[in-house]
Structure formats: structure tokens, C-alpha cells
Amino acid sequence: MNQPQIIVYATNWCPDCWRAKKILDEHKIDYSWVDIEQDLEARAYIERVNNGMRSVPTIVFGDGSFLVEPSNAELAAKLEID
């Protein structure tokens, strides 16, 4: 079984995280959800890629690119969906 090519680093209290989750779910896009409040390694990674900030959601794609706090339009464009 392959791992999802998208990882959503998020928190459970973040409305923007849930908005991104909704878009991925609605389009049946496979992803992993990582709560940075529960996973200290994930939190350290997010701080490293966001210059010390805990910016969520940070969405990492299989090609190595990532989006930080993307708008619906930015996420849709990256995923090539309407």
C-alpha cells in the first residue's frame, strides 16, 4: 500500500486546516493528516520550513513543494481541480 503523496500538517483547532481537509475530502484526494500538537517531530519540521513559525496548514506534496496557509484558489490550482 502506497503512502499518500500529500501531507497536511495541521491542528485540530485551526479552521483553515479544516477548510483544506474539506477540499481534499470533497475531491477524494488521498492525504495524511498530521496534528503538530501531538507529533513533536512534525512540529519541529513545520517550524524549520516556516522560519520558526508554526504556520498551519502547511501542505506538503509528493513533488517536494508545499503551500502554507493556502487559499481555496491556491490549493485548487496546485491540485488542478475546480
N, C-alpha and C positions, 0 to 999 in steps of 0.2 A: 504494500500500500504506500503510495507516494504522499509526502508531506505537502500541505497546501503551499502554494507559491506566494501567498500574501500573508503577512503577519501584521495584526493590528495591535499595537501597544497602546493600552488604554487604562482607564479606571472605571469602576462601576458607577461613580457619581457624575461622570462627565457627559453632559448632554450631546456634545459634538461627537463623542465616541459612539454613543447610541445611534446618532444620525448616520454615521458612516456604516455601522453594523446593519442598520435597516436597508441601506442601499445595496450592500453586498448580499444580504439575505434575499431581498426582492428580486435580484438578478441571478440568484442561485450560484453565486461565486464562492468557491471554497476558500476558506481562510482560517487562520489560527488567531484566537483572541488571547492576549497575554495581559493580565492585570498587573501593572507595575507596582501596585501597593502590596501585592502578595509575592512577587518574584523580584528579589533584590538584584539579581544579575541583570534582569530586564530593565530595572530602574537605572542601574549604572550605565547600561548601553544607551538608553534614551538620553540621559544626561550628557554622555560623551558625544553623541551625534547632534545634539541640540545645544552645544556650547554651554553646558552646565544647567540648562533649563529642563524641567520635567514637562515638556510640551506634549500634550495628548489631544487627539490621537496622533501618533506617528505611525504611518502605514508603510511597511517595507515590502517591496515587490521582488519577485524572483530574479529580475534583471539587475538587482542591487540598488535601484533607485528608491527614493522614499518621498512621501509627502508628509508635511507637518501641518496639522490643523487645516486640512484642505476644505474648500467649499464644496458644495454638491457638484458644481460645474467642473472644478478641478479634478475631483475624483472620477466623475463620469468620463472626462476627456482621457484620463490615464487608462481607464478600463475599457475605453472605446465603446461606451454604452450611451443610450439617450437619457 
